[in-house]
Amino acid sequence: MVTALANTPDGERVIVLGVSRSNIERLLAGHPIDVTAESHPGFPPDLIIAIFFRETERDLTQSLQELITEQTKVTVVPREKLPVQ
């Protein structure tokens, strides 16, 4: 995985996560990827990015159940299915 923390000319911060095929295989095997300041030097110490894969948004939401509290904000945005080519 390639990670970067950049700033746009207008001052917005951009977090870039470049995943490789081995990262995708890891996700497909059910193993999440955590990006932290400890594992990726240069990342803000107060930020953790967790990347995980499930087949559907419902499956993703169910996987998060143990992390959800009253302070958690979860947003699920259904996407249109792309046409099969």
C-alpha positions, 0 to 999 in steps of 0.5 A: 500500500502506498499512503500520502498526506497532501495539501491542495493549493486552497488548504484542504488536506487529502489522504491518498491510499493506493492499494495493490493487488496483494492488498485487495487479496488481503481484503477479499480474505477478510483481513482489514487494513489499518493505517495509523501513524505507527504503521505509516509514519507521517500520518496524524497520530489522532487518525486511524483509517480502517479499510475492510471489504464485505459483499454488500453495504448491509454486510459492511454495516453488520460488521461494524455493529460492535463499534457502533455507539451513540457517538458513532455516525454511520452513513451508508450511501447506496450506489447505482449498479454499473452496467456490465460490459 
